[in-house]
Amino acid sequence: MLTASNGLAMIESTVLVPLAALRDQGKVVSTDYTTLAATWRTAYGAVPTIYRP
């Protein structure tokens, strides 16, 4: 998919644009792991874990 001639455009239209719309509606939040872990601790009083297979 990514290596197709229109691969990047396809990723943009099928993944990034819908995610941006959900973000703009407040339905999802873009974050990184460090911020997510801090939110998990403060908002939910929980301890985040790291999956290690």
C-alpha positions in Angstrom: 0.0 0.0 0.0 2.6 2.5 1.0 4.9 1.7 -1.9 2.2 2.0 -4.5 2.4 5.1 -6.7 -0.4 6.8 -4.7 0.6 5.1 -1.4 1.1 8.3 0.6 -2.0 9.9 -0.7 -4.0 6.7 0.2 -2.6 6.7 3.8 -3.5 10.4 4.1 -7.1 10.0 2.8 -7.9 6.7 4.6 -6.0 7.1 7.9 -4.8 10.7 8.6 -7.8 12.7 7.5 -10.3 10.5 9.4 -8.1 10.7 12.5 -7.8 14.5 12.2 -11.6 14.7 12.0 -12.0 12.5 15.1 -9.4 14.7 16.9 -11.3 17.9 15.9 -14.5 16.4 17.3 -12.8 15.6 20.6 -13.2 11.8 20.1 -9.5 11.0 20.1 -6.4 12.7 21.5 -3.0 12.6 19.8 -0.3 11.9 22.3 3.0 10.3 23.0 3.7 7.5 25.5 5.2 9.8 28.2 2.2 12.1 28.1 -0.2 9.2 27.9 1.4 7.5 30.9 1.2 10.8 33.0 -2.5 11.2 32.0 -3.2 7.6 33.0 -1.7 8.2 36.4 -3.4 11.5 37.1 -6.8 11.0 35.5 -7.3 7.4 36.4 -5.0 6.9 39.4 -3.6 3.8 37.6 -0.1 2.6 36.8 0.7 2.3 33.1 2.5 -0.8 32.0 4.8 -1.5 29.1 4.1 -4.7 27.1 7.1 -6.8 26.7 6.5 -10.1 24.9 
